[in-house]
Amino acid sequence: MSEVLVLVDHVEGAVGKTTYELLTLARRLGEPAAVFIGPGIDDARESLRAYGAEKVYVVDSPDMSDYLVVPKAEALAHLVEQAAPTAVLMSSSLEGKEIAGRLAVRCGSGLITDAVDVVAGADGPVTTQSVFAGSYTVQARVTTGTPIITVKPNSTTPELADGAAVEAPVEITVSDAAKAARVVNREPRKRSGRPELTEAAIVVSGGRGTGGDFAPVEELADALGAAVGASRAAVDSGWYPHSYQIGQTGKTVSPQLYVACGISGAIQHRAGMQTSRTIVAVNKDAEAPIFELVDFGVVGDLKSVLPQAAEAVRQRKG
């Protein structure tokens, strides 16, 4: 059975949930082989094995962390040439998509980004995507070279499966061209105590209808253990940081539950969240476009509805 390379998304060995989702998808296509780039493999080894990695390629070189994404693309290109995998899967993060694009150019391969599903097909992996700002759902496959696919977080449920996790150290000589941009400083991001927006299973977002007061949105998010997002209108008004914007010019999320609070549902916002499994909206305007998309809608003032919902959630939790 051919290998399916999965780029491990981690921070010094702390593996992100998206990696476990990718390993689950990889088992549909072939034999999952994790590619661990950077330090921290000792902390990650057991979790990769538990989610079905049969092999773990370890590329632990200072060049991988001292420079930006180009060395990682070169390492993956070396492995594609060496292992001739069925496909290469990685997360649809900003870094993941940049690595994927560079890898596709180096390998002369086709690239599919922002897939929400991947299955085996007669002529190679077949993906499902939401395209044209979410107006259409399409199936696609790569017809040239090794399929390189980025997958949105929360596209599948991670499934445990014992793997051998046989380690294979990889020595890579990074080109001088890959060293053109060097990382000179790192600062840890201030943590809110909430899940990472693009990885969260539940997202509660606020828009123009909040009037700048995100307290009810944050209260419901904390009750649900959710991440907080914002529409472009809220971000442009300075009510919430740009890093929390969801939409065509912000982040794309695909959680199990998405709660839109005071968001009209313009196409720009819908493009960033409409692949969510279940969508709930709270809006005073019964004619708001968001109600065309939802599984459950509440016509009402979010400042009244959200605190009641948060209290009900807390009571149910006991």
C-alpha positions as protocol buffer text, in pm:
chain_id: "A"
residue {
  index: 1
  type: MET
  ca { x: 0 y: 0 z: 0 }
}
residue {
  index: 2
  type: SER
  ca { x: 138 y: 340 z: -97 }
}
residue {
  index: 3
  type: GLU
  ca { x: 216 y: 599 z: 165 }
}
residue {
  index: 4
  type: VAL
  ca { x: 14 y: 915 z: 220 }
}
residue {
  index: 5
  type: LEU
  ca { x: 231 y: 1193 z: 361 }
}
residue {
  index: 6
  type: VAL
  ca { x: 74 y: 1404 z: 638 }
}
residue {
  index: 7
  type: LEU
  ca { x: 254 y: 1721 z: 745 }
}
residue {
  index: 8
  type: VAL
  ca { x: 232 y: 1738 z: 1124 }
}
residue {
  index: 9
  type: ASP
  ca { x: 100 y: 2067 z: 1258 }
}
residue {
  index: 10
  type: HIS
  ca { x: 270 y: 2117 z: 1594 }
}
residue {
  index: 11
  type: VAL
  ca { x: 435 y: 2366 z: 1827 }
}
residue {
  index: 12
  type: GLU
  ca { x: 749 y: 2211 z: 1976 }
}
residue {
  index: 13
  type: GLY
  ca { x: 588 y: 1868 z: 1989 }
}
residue {
  index: 14
  type: ALA
  ca { x: 235 y: 1973 z: 2090 }
}
residue {
  index: 15
  type: VAL
  ca { x: 38 y: 1827 z: 1798 }
}
residue {
  index: 16
  type: GLY
  ca { x: -268 y: 2013 z: 1671 }
}
residue {
  index: 17
  type: LYS
  ca { x: -603 y: 1836 z: 1631 }
}
residue {
  index: 18
  type: THR
  ca { x: -594 y: 1898 z: 1257 }
}
residue {
  index: 19
  type: THR
  ca { x: -309 y: 1647 z: 1227 }
}
residue {
  index: 20
  type: TYR
  ca { x: -524 y: 1372 z: 1377 }
}
residue {
  index: 21
  type: GLU
  ca { x: -799 y: 1459 z: 1130 }
}
residue {
  index: 22
  type: LEU
  ca { x: -552 y: 1436 z: 842 }
}
residue {
  index: 23
  type: LEU
  ca { x: -423 y: 1098 z: 962 }
}
residue {
  index: 24
  type: THR
  ca { x: -783 y: 975 z: 973 }
}
residue {
  index: 25
  type: LEU
  ca { x: -840 y: 1092 z: 614 }
}
residue {
  index: 26
  type: ALA
  ca { x: -505 y: 946 z: 503 }
}
residue {
  index: 27
  type: ARG
  ca { x: -615 y: 598 z: 606 }
}
residue {
  index: 28
  type: ARG
  ca { x: -884 y: 616 z: 337 }
}
residue {
  index: 29
  type: LEU
  ca { x: -616 y: 664 z: 73 }
}
residue {
  index: 30
  type: GLY
  ca { x: -327 y: 445 z: 179 }
}
residue {
  index: 31
  type: GLU
  ca { x: -72 y: 405 z: 457 }
}
residue {
  index: 32
  type: PRO
  ca { x: -44 y: 720 z: 673 }
}
residue {
  index: 33
  type: ALA
  ca { x: 310 y: 852 z: 707 }
}
residue {
  index: 34
  type: ALA
  ca { x: 354 y: 1156 z: 929 }
}
residue {
  index: 35
  type: VAL
  ca { x: 617 y: 1416 z: 841 }
}
residue {
  index: 36
  type: PHE
  ca { x: 743 y: 1578 z: 1161 }
}
residue {
  index: 37
  type: ILE
  ca { x: 951 y: 1888 z: 1094 }
}
residue {
  index: 38
  type: GLY
  ca { x: 1137 y: 2059 z: 1377 }
}
residue {
  index: 39
  type: PRO
  ca { x: 1207 y: 1971 z: 1743 }
}
residue {
  index: 40
  type: GLY
  ca { x: 975 y: 1787 z: 1979 }
}
residue {
  index: 41
  type: ILE
  ca { x: 927 y: 1440 z: 1830 }
}
residue {
  index: 42
  type: ASP
  ca { x: 961 y: 1279 z: 2175 }
}
residue {
  index: 43
  type: ASP
  ca { x: 646 y: 1460 z: 2289 }
}
residue {
  index: 44
  type: ALA
  ca { x: 454 y: 1378 z: 1971 }
}
residue {
  index: 45
  type: ARG
  ca { x: 551 y: 1018 z: 1900 }
}
residue {
  index: 46
  type: GLU
  ca { x: 283 y: 844 z: 2107 }
}
residue {
  index: 47
  type: SER
  ca { x: -6 y: 1058 z: 1984 }
}
residue {
  index: 48
  type: LEU
  ca { x: 95 y: 1007 z: 1620 }
}
residue {
  index: 49
  type: ARG
  ca { x: 108 y: 632 z: 1677 }
}
residue {
  index: 50
  type: ALA
  ca { x: -233 y: 639 z: 1848 }
}
residue {
  index: 51
  type: TYR
  ca { x: -393 y: 800 z: 1543 }
}
residue {
  index: 52
  type: GLY
  ca { x: -256 y: 555 z: 1293 }
}
residue {
  index: 53
  type: ALA
  ca { x: 79 y: 684 z: 1169 }
}
residue {
  index: 54
  type: GLU
  ca { x: 259 y: 378 z: 1033 }
}
residue {
  index: 55
  type: LYS
  ca { x: 578 y: 574 z: 969 }
}
residue {
  index: 56
  type: VAL
  ca { x: 711 y: 903 z: 1102 }
}
residue {
  index: 57
  type: TYR
  ca { x: 962 y: 1093 z: 891 }
}
residue {
  index: 58
  type: VAL
  ca { x: 1161 y: 1319 z: 1128 }
}
residue {
  index: 59
  type: VAL
  ca { x: 1332 y: 1626 z: 986 }
}
residue {
  index: 60
  type: ASP
  ca { x: 1500 y: 1787 z: 1285 }
}
residue {
  index: 61
  type: SER
  ca { x: 1734 y: 2053 z: 1157 }
}
residue {
  index: 62
  type: PRO
  ca { x: 1785 y: 2409 z: 1284 }
}
residue {
  index: 63
  type: ASP
  ca { x: 1727 y: 2529 z: 927 }
}
residue {
  index: 64
  type: MET
  ca { x: 1365 y: 2416 z: 952 }
}
residue {
  index: 65
  type: SER
  ca { x: 1285 y: 2656 z: 1236 }
}
residue {
  index: 66
  type: ASP
  ca { x: 1542 y: 2930 z: 1175 }
}
residue {
  index: 67
  type: TYR
  ca { x: 1393 y: 3024 z: 839 }
}
residue {
  index: 68
  type: LEU
  ca { x: 1044 y: 3066 z: 698 }
}
residue {
  index: 69
  type: VAL
  ca { x: 841 y: 2808 z: 505 }
}
residue {
  index: 70
  type: VAL
  ca { x: 1075 y: 2740 z: 210 }
}
residue {
  index: 71
  type: PRO
  ca { x: 1294 y: 2481 z: 391 }
}
residue {
  index: 72
  type: LYS
  ca { x: 980 y: 2288 z: 485 }
}
residue {
  index: 73
  type: ALA
  ca { x: 869 y: 2285 z: 123 }
}
residue {
  index: 74
  type: GLU
  ca { x: 1212 y: 2157 z: 19 }
}
residue {
  index: 75
  type: ALA
  ca { x: 1199 y: 1882 z: 283 }
}
residue {
  index: 76
  type: LEU
  ca { x: 858 y: 1768 z: 159 }
}
residue {
  index: 77
  type: ALA
  ca { x: 974 y: 1780 z: -203 }
}
residue {
  index: 78
  type: HIS
  ca { x: 1263 y: 1551 z: -109 }
}
residue {
  index: 79
  type: LEU
  ca { x: 1022 y: 1306 z: 56 }
}
residue {
  index: 80
  type: VAL
  ca { x: 782 y: 1313 z: -239 }
}
residue {
  index: 81
  type: GLU
  ca { x: 1069 y: 1218 z: -469 }
}
residue {
  index: 82
  type: GLN
  ca { x: 1194 y: 952 z: -228 }
}
residue {
  index: 83
  type: ALA
  ca { x: 866 y: 788 z: -121 }
}
residue {
  index: 84
  type: ALA
  ca { x: 644 y: 847 z: -429 }
}
residue {
  index: 85
  type: PRO
  ca { x: 334 y: 888 z: -207 }
}
residue {
  index: 86
  type: THR
  ca { x: -29 y: 858 z: -313 }
}
residue {
  index: 87
  type: ALA
  ca { x: -89 y: 1212 z: -187 }
}
residue {
  index: 88
  type: VAL
  ca { x: 39 y: 1480 z: 49 }
}
residue {
  index: 89
  type: LEU
  ca { x: -209 y: 1618 z: 303 }
}
residue {
  index: 90
  type: MET
  ca { x: -169 y: 1927 z: 519 }
}
residue {
  index: 91
  type: SER
  ca { x: -386 y: 2171 z: 711 }
}
residue {
  index: 92
  type: SER
  ca { x: -547 y: 2469 z: 535 }
}
residue {
  index: 93
  type: SER
  ca { x: -370 y: 2716 z: 762 }
}
residue {
  index: 94
  type: LEU
  ca { x: -189 y: 3019 z: 622 }
}
residue {
  index: 95
  type: GLU
  ca { x: 144 y: 2840 z: 656 }
}
residue {
  index: 96
  type: GLY
  ca { x: 5 y: 2510 z: 529 }
}
residue {
  index: 97
  type: LYS
  ca { x: -129 y: 2666 z: 210 }
}
residue {
  index: 98
  type: GLU
  ca { x: 195 y: 2851 z: 144 }
}
residue {
  index: 99
  type: ILE
  ca { x: 398 y: 2532 z: 189 }
}
residue {
  index: 100
  type: ALA
  ca { x: 152 y: 2345 z: -34 }
}
residue {
  index: 101
  type: GLY
  ca { x: 181 y: 2603 z: -311 }
}
residue {
  index: 102
  type: ARG
  ca { x: 560 y: 2599 z: -306 }
}
residue {
  index: 103
  type: LEU
  ca { x: 564 y: 2219 z: -293 }
}
residue {
  index: 104
  type: ALA
  ca { x: 331 y: 2194 z: -594 }
}
residue {
  index: 105
  type: VAL
  ca { x: 562 y: 2416 z: -799 }
}
residue {
  index: 106
  type: ARG
  ca { x: 872 y: 2219 z: -699 }
}
residue {
  index: 107
  type: CYS
  ca { x: 711 y: 1884 z: -778 }
}
residue {
  index: 108
  type: GLY
  ca { x: 522 y: 1994 z: -1089 }
}
residue {
  index: 109
  type: SER
  ca { x: 205 y: 1865 z: -923 }
}
residue {
  index: 110
  type: GLY
  ca { x: -156 y: 1972 z: -904 }
}
residue {
  index: 111
  type: LEU
  ca { x: -281 y: 2141 z: -588 }
}
residue {
  index: 112
  type: ILE
  ca { x: -624 y: 2148 z: -421 }
}
residue {
  index: 113
  type: THR
  ca { x: -681 y: 2383 z: -127 }
}
residue {
  index: 114
  type: ASP
  ca { x: -953 y: 2410 z: 138 }
}
residue {
  index: 115
  type: ALA
  ca { x: -1097 y: 2062 z: 87 }
}
residue {
  index: 116
  type: VAL
  ca { x: -1369 y: 1959 z: 331 }
}
residue {
  index: 117
  type: ASP
  ca { x: -1355 y: 1588 z: 243 }
}
residue {
  index: 118
  type: VAL
  ca { x: -1115 y: 1345 z: 75 }
}
residue {
  index: 119
  type: VAL
  ca { x: -1198 y: 995 z: -47 }
}
residue {
  index: 120
  type: ALA
  ca { x: -1023 y: 736 z: -260 }
}
residue {
  index: 121
  type: GLY
  ca { x: -1117 y: 733 z: -628 }
}
residue {
  index: 122
  type: ALA
  ca { x: -1038 y: 509 z: -922 }
}
residue {
  index: 123
  type: ASP
  ca { x: -791 y: 766 z: -1057 }
}
residue {
  index: 124
  type: GLY
  ca { x: -661 y: 904 z: -729 }
}
residue {
  index: 125
  type: PRO
  ca { x: -796 y: 1098 z: -430 }
}
residue {
  index: 126
  type: VAL
  ca { x: -1122 y: 1289 z: -488 }
}
residue {
  index: 127
  type: THR
  ca { x: -1186 y: 1601 z: -283 }
}
residue {
  index: 128
  type: THR
  ca { x: -1495 y: 1802 z: -196 }
}
residue {
  index: 129
  type: GLN
  ca { x: -1469 y: 2182 z: -188 }
}
residue {
  index: 130
  type: SER
  ca { x: -1693 y: 2482 z: -136 }
}
residue {
  index: 131
  type: VAL
  ca { x: -1608 y: 2734 z: -413 }
}
residue {
  index: 132
  type: PHE
  ca { x: -1704 y: 3076 z: -554 }
}
residue {
  index: 133
  type: ALA
  ca { x: -1763 y: 3225 z: -209 }
}
residue {
  index: 134
  type: GLY
  ca { x: -1960 y: 2915 z: -110 }
}
residue {
  index: 135
  type: SER
  ca { x: -2204 y: 2930 z: -400 }
}
residue {
  index: 136
  type: TYR
  ca { x: -2118 y: 2579 z: -520 }
}
residue {
  index: 137
  type: THR
  ca { x: -1992 y: 2249 z: -382 }
}
residue {
  index: 138
  type: VAL
  ca { x: -1763 y: 2065 z: -623 }
}
residue {
  index: 139
  type: GLN
  ca { x: -1564 y: 1746 z: -639 }
}
residue {
  index: 140
  type: ALA
  ca { x: -1216 y: 1760 z: -786 }
}
residue {
  index: 141
  type: ARG
  ca { x: -901 y: 1554 z: -828 }
}
residue {
  index: 142
  type: VAL
  ca { x: -543 y: 1624 z: -926 }
}
residue {
  index: 143
  type: THR
  ca { x: -455 y: 1501 z: -1275 }
}
residue {
  index: 144
  type: THR
  ca { x: -82 y: 1584 z: -1280 }
}
residue {
  index: 145
  type: GLY
  ca { x: 189 y: 1462 z: -1046 }
}
residue {
  index: 146
  type: THR
  ca { x: 142 y: 1379 z: -679 }
}
residue {
  index: 147
  type: PRO
  ca { x: -186 y: 1521 z: -540 }
}
residue {
  index: 148
  type: ILE
  ca { x: -115 y: 1793 z: -286 }
}
residue {
  index: 149
  type: ILE
  ca { x: -421 y: 1871 z: -77 }
}
residue {
  index: 150
  type: THR
  ca { x: -488 y: 2114 z: 207 }
}
residue {
  index: 151
  type: VAL
  ca { x: -787 y: 2030 z: 425 }
}
residue {
  index: 152
  type: LYS
  ca { x: -995 y: 2265 z: 639 }
}
residue {
  index: 153
  type: PRO
  ca { x: -991 y: 2197 z: 1014 }
}
residue {
  index: 154
  type: ASN
  ca { x: -1293 y: 2011 z: 1155 }
}
residue {
  index: 155
  type: SER
  ca { x: -1361 y: 1841 z: 821 }
}
residue {
  index: 156
  type: THR
  ca { x: -1372 y: 1499 z: 985 }
}
residue {
  index: 157
  type: THR
  ca { x: -1376 y: 1343 z: 1331 }
}
residue {
  index: 158
  type: PRO
  ca { x: -1033 y: 1209 z: 1438 }
}
residue {
  index: 159
  type: GLU
  ca { x: -1040 y: 834 z: 1487 }
}
residue {
  index: 160
  type: LEU
  ca { x: -797 y: 634 z: 1698 }
}
residue {
  index: 161
  type: ALA
  ca { x: -609 y: 358 z: 1516 }
}
residue {
  index: 162
  type: ASP
  ca { x: -289 y: 195 z: 1637 }
}
residue {
  index: 163
  type: GLY
  ca { x: 2 y: 255 z: 1403 }
}
residue {
  index: 164
  type: ALA
  ca { x: 358 y: 131 z: 1408 }
}
residue {
  index: 165
  type: ALA
  ca { x: 501 y: 486 z: 1406 }
}
residue {
  index: 166
  type: VAL
  ca { x: 834 y: 360 z: 1275 }
}
residue {
  index: 167
  type: GLU
  ca { x: 1072 y: 655 z: 1280 }
}
residue {
  index: 168
  type: ALA
  ca { x: 1278 y: 741 z: 975 }
}
residue {
  index: 169
  type: PRO
  ca { x: 1527 y: 1027 z: 1026 }
}
residue {
  index: 170
  type: VAL
  ca { x: 1564 y: 1244 z: 718 }
}
residue {
  index: 171
  type: GLU
  ca { x: 1873 y: 1451 z: 640 }
}
residue {
  index: 172
  type: ILE
  ca { x: 1805 y: 1755 z: 424 }
}
residue {
  index: 173
  type: THR
  ca { x: 2048 y: 2007 z: 280 }
}
residue {
  index: 174
  type: VAL
  ca { x: 1861 y: 2335 z: 253 }
}
residue {
  index: 175
  type: SER
  ca { x: 1941 y: 2551 z: -46 }
}
residue {
  index: 176
  type: ASP
  ca { x: 2080 y: 2902 z: -7 }
}
residue {
  index: 177
  type: ALA
  ca { x: 1769 y: 3039 z: -177 }
}
residue {
  index: 178
  type: ALA
  ca { x: 1556 y: 2893 z: 105 }
}
residue {
  index: 179
  type: LYS
  ca { x: 1752 y: 3103 z: 357 }
}
residue {
  index: 180
  type: ALA
  ca { x: 1653 y: 3440 z: 216 }
}
residue {
  index: 181
  type: ALA
  ca { x: 1412 y: 3514 z: 505 }
}
residue {
  index: 182
  type: ARG
  ca { x: 1532 y: 3436 z: 856 }
}
residue {
  index: 183
  type: VAL
  ca { x: 1330 y: 3430 z: 1178 }
}
residue {
  index: 184
  type: VAL
  ca { x: 1501 y: 3671 z: 1416 }
}
residue {
  index: 185
  type: ASN
  ca { x: 1255 y: 3676 z: 1707 }
}
residue {
  index: 186
  type: ARG
  ca { x: 956 y: 3485 z: 1845 }
}
residue {
  index: 187
  type: GLU
  ca { x: 702 y: 3598 z: 2102 }
}
residue {
  index: 188
  type: PRO
  ca { x: 429 y: 3377 z: 2246 }
}
residue {
  index: 189
  type: ARG
  ca { x: 80 y: 3495 z: 2161 }
}
residue {
  index: 190
  type: LYS
  ca { x: -134 y: 3610 z: 2450 }
}
residue {
  index: 191
  type: ARG
  ca { x: -382 y: 3336 z: 2527 }
}
residue {
  index: 192
  type: SER
  ca { x: -750 y: 3404 z: 2586 }
}
residue {
  index: 193
  type: GLY
  ca { x: -818 y: 3062 z: 2738 }
}
residue {
  index: 194
  type: ARG
  ca { x: -1049 y: 2982 z: 2445 }
}
residue {
  index: 195
  type: PRO
  ca { x: -982 y: 2730 z: 2165 }
}
residue {
  index: 196
  type: GLU
  ca { x: -792 y: 2830 z: 1852 }
}
residue {
  index: 197
  type: LEU
  ca { x: -1046 y: 2983 z: 1613 }
}
residue {
  index: 198
  type: THR
  ca { x: -972 y: 2769 z: 1307 }
}
residue {
  index: 199
  type: GLU
  ca { x: -960 y: 2446 z: 1511 }
}
residue {
  index: 200
  type: ALA
  ca { x: -1255 y: 2503 z: 1745 }
}
residue {
  index: 201
  type: ALA
  ca { x: -1548 y: 2260 z: 1734 }
}
residue {
  index: 202
  type: ILE
  ca { x: -1781 y: 2547 z: 1831 }
}
residue {
  index: 203
  type: VAL
  ca { x: -1754 y: 2911 z: 1721 }
}
residue {
  index: 204
  type: VAL
  ca { x: -1969 y: 3201 z: 1840 }
}
residue {
  index: 205
  type: SER
  ca { x: -1935 y: 3513 z: 1624 }
}
residue {
  index: 206
  type: GLY
  ca { x: -2055 y: 3870 z: 1662 }
}
residue {
  index: 207
  type: GLY
  ca { x: -2130 y: 4129 z: 1397 }
}
residue {
  index: 208
  type: ARG
  ca { x: -2270 y: 4477 z: 1351 }
}
residue {
  index: 209
  type: GLY
  ca { x: -2570 y: 4386 z: 1567 }
}
residue {
  index: 210
  type: THR
  ca { x: -2351 y: 4376 z: 1879 }
}
residue {
  index: 211
  type: GLY
  ca { x: -2310 y: 4752 z: 1860 }
}
residue {
  index: 212
  type: GLY
  ca { x: -1953 y: 4701 z: 1973 }
}
residue {
  index: 213
  type: ASP
  ca { x: -2045 y: 4510 z: 2290 }
}
residue {
  index: 214
  type: PHE
  ca { x: -1905 y: 4158 z: 2256 }
}
residue {
  index: 215
  type: ALA
  ca { x: -1969 y: 4068 z: 2621 }
}
residue {
  index: 216
  type: PRO
  ca { x: -2284 y: 3858 z: 2546 }
}
residue {
  index: 217
  type: VAL
  ca { x: -2101 y: 3682 z: 2262 }
}
residue {
  index: 218
  type: GLU
  ca { x: -1803 y: 3601 z: 2484 }
}
residue {
  index: 219
  type: GLU
  ca { x: -2031 y: 3487 z: 2768 }
}
residue {
  index: 220
  type: LEU
  ca { x: -2205 y: 3233 z: 2544 }
}
residue {
  index: 221
  type: ALA
  ca { x: -1874 y: 3124 z: 2394 }
}
residue {
  index: 222
  type: ASP
  ca { x: -1728 y: 3058 z: 2739 }
}
residue {
  index: 223
  type: ALA
  ca { x: -2037 y: 2866 z: 2846 }
}
residue {
  index: 224
  type: LEU
  ca { x: -2007 y: 2645 z: 2538 }
}
residue {
  index: 225
  type: GLY
  ca { x: -1627 y: 2615 z: 2550 }
}
residue {
  index: 226
  type: ALA
  ca { x: -1619 y: 2786 z: 2211 }
}
residue {
  index: 227
  type: ALA
  ca { x: -1393 y: 3021 z: 2019 }
}
residue {
  index: 228
  type: VAL
  ca { x: -1502 y: 3378 z: 1943 }
}
residue {
  index: 229
  type: GLY
  ca { x: -1514 y: 3517 z: 1590 }
}
residue {
  index: 230
  type: ALA
  ca { x: -1621 y: 3845 z: 1431 }
}
residue {
  index: 231
  type: SER
  ca { x: -1763 y: 3970 z: 1104 }
}
residue {
  index: 232
  type: ARG
  ca { x: -1580 y: 4216 z: 883 }
}
residue {
  index: 233
  type: ALA
  ca { x: -1819 y: 4493 z: 989 }
}
residue {
  index: 234
  type: ALA
  ca { x: -1728 y: 4441 z: 1353 }
}
residue {
  index: 235
  type: VAL
  ca { x: -1357 y: 4427 z: 1278 }
}
residue {
  index: 236
  type: ASP
  ca { x: -1361 y: 4733 z: 1051 }
}
residue {
  index: 237
  type: SER
  ca { x: -1541 y: 4924 z: 1326 }
}
residue {
  index: 238
  type: GLY
  ca { x: -1259 y: 4843 z: 1565 }
}
residue {
  index: 239
  type: TRP
  ca { x: -1479 y: 4639 z: 1796 }
}
residue {
  index: 240
  type: TYR
  ca { x: -1271 y: 4320 z: 1775 }
}
residue {
  index: 241
  type: PRO
  ca { x: -916 y: 4237 z: 1657 }
}
residue {
  index: 242
  type: HIS
  ca { x: -863 y: 4158 z: 1289 }
}
residue {
  index: 243
  type: SER
  ca { x: -715 y: 3817 z: 1375 }
}
residue {
  index: 244
  type: TYR
  ca { x: -1067 y: 3703 z: 1471 }
}
residue {
  index: 245
  type: GLN
  ca { x: -1233 y: 3802 z: 1143 }
}
residue {
  index: 246
  type: ILE
  ca { x: -1422 y: 3526 z: 966 }
}
residue {
  index: 247
  type: GLY
  ca { x: -1497 y: 3560 z: 597 }
}
residue {
  index: 248
  type: GLN
  ca { x: -1353 y: 3581 z: 250 }
}
residue {
  index: 249
  type: THR
  ca { x: -1085 y: 3830 z: 360 }
}
residue {
  index: 250
  type: GLY
  ca { x: -1044 y: 3674 z: 704 }
}
residue {
  index: 251
  type: LYS
  ca { x: -1027 y: 3320 z: 838 }
}
residue {
  index: 252
  type: THR
  ca { x: -1225 y: 3023 z: 714 }
}
residue {
  index: 253
  type: VAL
  ca { x: -1379 y: 2800 z: 978 }
}
residue {
  index: 254
  type: SER
  ca { x: -1573 y: 2477 z: 957 }
}
residue {
  index: 255
  type: PRO
  ca { x: -1682 y: 2388 z: 1312 }
}
residue {
  index: 256
  type: GLN
  ca { x: -1943 y: 2141 z: 1427 }
}
residue {
  index: 257
  type: LEU
  ca { x: -2154 y: 2434 z: 1553 }
}
residue {
  index: 258
  type: TYR
  ca { x: -2145 y: 2795 z: 1436 }
}
residue {
  index: 259
  type: VAL
  ca { x: -2351 y: 3062 z: 1615 }
}
residue {
  index: 260
  type: ALA
  ca { x: -2387 y: 3391 z: 1424 }
}
residue {
  index: 261
  type: CYS
  ca { x: -2495 y: 3677 z: 1650 }
}
residue {
  index: 262
  type: GLY
  ca { x: -2604 y: 4005 z: 1497 }
}
residue {
  index: 263
  type: ILE
  ca { x: -2452 y: 3910 z: 1161 }
}
residue {
  index: 264
  type: SER
  ca { x: -2658 y: 3987 z: 851 }
}
residue {
  index: 265
  type: GLY
  ca { x: -2506 y: 3707 z: 642 }
}
residue {
  index: 266
  type: ALA
  ca { x: -2340 y: 3893 z: 355 }
}
residue {
  index: 267
  type: ILE
  ca { x: -2169 y: 3668 z: 100 }
}
residue {
  index: 268
  type: GLN
  ca { x: -1827 y: 3782 z: 224 }
}
residue {
  index: 269
  type: HIS
  ca { x: -1898 y: 3637 z: 568 }
}
residue {
  index: 270
  type: ARG
  ca { x: -2078 y: 3328 z: 442 }
}
residue {
  index: 271
  type: ALA
  ca { x: -1772 y: 3229 z: 239 }
}
residue {
  index: 272
  type: GLY
  ca { x: -1581 y: 3184 z: 564 }
}
residue {
  index: 273
  type: MET
  ca { x: -1827 y: 2974 z: 763 }
}
residue {
  index: 274
  type: GLN
  ca { x: -2097 y: 2808 z: 557 }
}
residue {
  index: 275
  type: THR
  ca { x: -1931 y: 2465 z: 555 }
}
residue {
  index: 276
  type: SER
  ca { x: -2004 y: 2448 z: 931 }
}
residue {
  index: 277
  type: ARG
  ca { x: -2199 y: 2134 z: 1022 }
}
residue {
  index: 278
  type: THR
  ca { x: -2475 y: 2313 z: 1216 }
}
residue {
  index: 279
  type: ILE
  ca { x: -2546 y: 2687 z: 1189 }
}
residue {
  index: 280
  type: VAL
  ca { x: -2752 y: 2891 z: 1436 }
}
residue {
  index: 281
  type: ALA
  ca { x: -2829 y: 3261 z: 1395 }
}
residue {
  index: 282
  type: VAL
  ca { x: -2960 y: 3527 z: 1631 }
}
residue {
  index: 283
  type: ASN
  ca { x: -3073 y: 3848 z: 1461 }
}
residue {
  index: 284
  type: LYS
  ca { x: -3339 y: 4113 z: 1516 }
}
residue {
  index: 285
  type: ASP
  ca { x: -3406 y: 4134 z: 1141 }
}
residue {
  index: 286
  type: ALA
  ca { x: -3627 y: 3845 z: 1034 }
}
residue {
  index: 287
  type: GLU
  ca { x: -3532 y: 3917 z: 670 }
}
residue {
  index: 288
  type: ALA
  ca { x: -3156 y: 3894 z: 727 }
}
residue {
  index: 289
  type: PRO
  ca { x: -2987 y: 3680 z: 457 }
}
residue {
  index: 290
  type: ILE
  ca { x: -2821 y: 3467 z: 726 }
}
residue {
  index: 291
  type: PHE
  ca { x: -3156 y: 3296 z: 792 }
}
residue {
  index: 292
  type: GLU
  ca { x: -3143 y: 3143 z: 443 }
}
residue {
  index: 293
  type: LEU
  ca { x: -2841 y: 2941 z: 556 }
}
residue {
  index: 294
  type: VAL
  ca { x: -2919 y: 2835 z: 908 }
}
residue {
  index: 295
  type: ASP
  ca { x: -3037 y: 2510 z: 1067 }
}
residue {
  index: 296
  type: PHE
  ca { x: -3195 y: 2704 z: 1351 }
}
residue {
  index: 297
  type: GLY
  ca { x: -3275 y: 3075 z: 1372 }
}
residue {
  index: 298
  type: VAL
  ca { x: -3382 y: 3307 z: 1653 }
}
residue {
  index: 299
  type: VAL
  ca { x: -3540 y: 3642 z: 1570 }
}
residue {
  index: 300
  type: GLY
  ca { x: -3457 y: 3857 z: 1868 }
}
residue {
  index: 301
  type: ASP
  ca { x: -3216 y: 4095 z: 2038 }
}
residue {
  index: 302
  type: LEU
  ca { x: -2886 y: 3915 z: 2099 }
}
residue {
  index: 303
  type: LYS
  ca { x: -2835 y: 4115 z: 2419 }
}
residue {
  index: 304
  type: SER
  ca { x: -3142 y: 3942 z: 2558 }
}
residue {
  index: 305
  type: VAL
  ca { x: -3116 y: 3603 z: 2386 }
}
residue {
  index: 306
  type: LEU
  ca { x: -2747 y: 3523 z: 2442 }
}
residue {
  index: 307
  type: PRO
  ca { x: -2738 y: 3566 z: 2822 }
}
residue {
  index: 308
  type: GLN
  ca { x: -3043 y: 3339 z: 2852 }
}
residue {
  index: 309
  type: ALA
  ca { x: -2879 y: 3081 z: 2626 }
}
residue {
  index: 310
  type: ALA
  ca { x: -2555 y: 3098 z: 2825 }
}
residue {
  index: 311
  type: GLU
  ca { x: -2739 y: 3049 z: 3153 }
}
residue {
  index: 312
  type: ALA
  ca { x: -2932 y: 2752 z: 3010 }
}
residue {
  index: 313
  type: VAL
  ca { x: -2605 y: 2593 z: 2894 }
}
residue {
  index: 314
  type: ARG
  ca { x: -2447 y: 2639 z: 3238 }
}
residue {
  index: 315
  type: GLN
  ca { x: -2752 y: 2483 z: 3407 }
}
residue {
  index: 316
  type: ARG
  ca { x: -2739 y: 2184 z: 3173 }
}
residue {
  index: 317
  type: LYS
  ca { x: -2373 y: 2134 z: 3253 }
}
residue {
  index: 318
  type: GLY
  ca { x: -2465 y: 2126 z: 3618 }
}
